Amino acid sequence: MAESTGSKKRWLPLEANPDVMNQFLWGLGVPANEAECCDVYGLDEELLEMVPKPVLAVLFLYPLTSQSEEERIKQDSETKVQDPSSTVYYMKQTVGNACGTIGLLHAIGNITSQIKLTEGSFLDKFFKSTSSLDPMQVLIFAIEVSGQSHHSSHPMLIHSGTNLQRALFLENDREMEVAHSVAATAGDTEATDDVNTHFICFTCVDGQLYELDGRRAGPITHGASSPNSLLKDAARVIKKIIEKNPDSINFNVIAISQNV
């Protein structure tokens, strides 16, 4: 999966497998009767209708190519990212191959008002700790904690203090590293850190569809959305990404649905 920004630590990647992701989330504090991951078998309307509703977030796995990387860099230079003080929960990816975990954290971090996490669980403590970070705080603390010089080349170094502090909080959390490792080796395919795919998350916050990718400069908005239209709105954006790489079959879409 995609390289991280700013750290040499690498994890084994999570498999794009709802069963694996469910065990991961349920084990860390999402009750099984609150939410679960489900396969999205296609992006046509009749296939989207098969996905359990309501959908709280959408995860998308896509192949990394030279074209996709060039486009990402171009978009980051042209796109106005969301202000880090917004209500969108966002964090940077600083650990290699952690994009699956980052995607799940982006998903759960933006729906904590819609589901009830187990009190005292890892995720309950993680979001309570990281959501309280001051969005206006400078990065001096984060840089010192990570042992980097003041000449490090983090993207958005001045503007994304909270995002990077959340990432460093995760990077140094042993419990999460162990949980990720267990989940990464529980899939149907042999775990290897040599992969060329990447997870991103789509979520609806305050009536807007957001793309959350820990390698980007920040959250990216894709226009108006709603809890009822989130899946279809995300599918519209995902289709455009797939159209740019029609020869690849390494795409996977997973919805996180609320159990009602």
Sequence and secondary structure as in RCSB ss.txt:
>XXXX:A:sequence
MAESTGSKKRWLPLEANPDVMNQFLWGLGVPANEAECCDVYGLDEELLEMVPKPVLAVLFLYPLTSQSEEERIKQ
DSETKVQDPSSTVYYMKQTVGNACGTIGLLHAIGNITSQIKLTEGSFLDKFFKSTSSLDPMQVLIFAIEVSGQSH
HSSHPMLIHSGTNLQRALFLENDREMEVAHSVAATAGDTEATDDVNTHFICFTCVDGQLYELDGRRAGPITHGAS
SPNSLLKDAARVIKKIIEKNPDSINFNVIAISQNV
>XXXX:A:secstr
    SS   B     S HHHHHHHHHHHT  TTTEEEEEE  SSHHHHTTS SSEEEEEEEEE  HHHHHHHHHH
HHH     TTSS       SBT HHHHHHHHHHHT TTTS   TTSHHHHHHHHHHTS TT  SHHHHHHHT  T
T   TTTTT HHHHHHHHHHHT HHHHHHHHHHHTSSSS   S   EEEEEEEEETTEEEEE TTSSS EEEEE 
 TTTHHHHHHHHHHHHHHTSTT    EEEEEEE  
